[in-house]
């Protein structure tokens, strides 16, 4: 399963710096509100995303492809049976982005 992520601006943090100063680096990422890419010998290992002011449940739900597929399937079944589905997946995502 391919995952696509949009990274507007990110600090690059070498693994050595993260290992030696974990608390300091995490605090700096949190306070800046900017993502950080962790590298080891030039290879990207991880992306650290600060959660300051974010709703974690919304972030998780909006990025879960399997859950989104199940929601779309349920919406299609409800529409086929004539039920009012309320918000579409796209409308829900738009509301989550606006939070």
Secondary structure, DSSP 8 states (H G I E B T S, - for coil): -------S-EEEEEHHHHHHSHHHHHHHHHHH--EEEEEETTEEEEEE---TT--HHHHHHHH-HHHHHHHHHHHHHHHHTT----S-HHHHHHHHHH-
